[in-house]
Amino acid sequence: MLICWASQKQKTEKKISIDYAKTEDQLADILTKSLGRQKFVEIRWQMIED
């Protein structure tokens, strides 16, 4: 709970920004899940563009 409280405090103080990301748009999936070729390529391109 301490991490959650600290994150909320930083958000309130505008030190960090927390944005919603749909499940299918999670870039971390490339590192944590076995993806099909098409999804892997999509995420890889998103990472290169950002």
Sequence and secondary structure as in RCSB ss.txt:
>XXXX:A:sequence
MLICWASQKQKTEKKISIDYAKTEDQLADILTKSLGRQKFVEIRWQMIED
>XXXX:A:secstr
 HHHHHHHHHHHTTSS      GGG TTHHHHS   HHHHHHHHHHHHH 
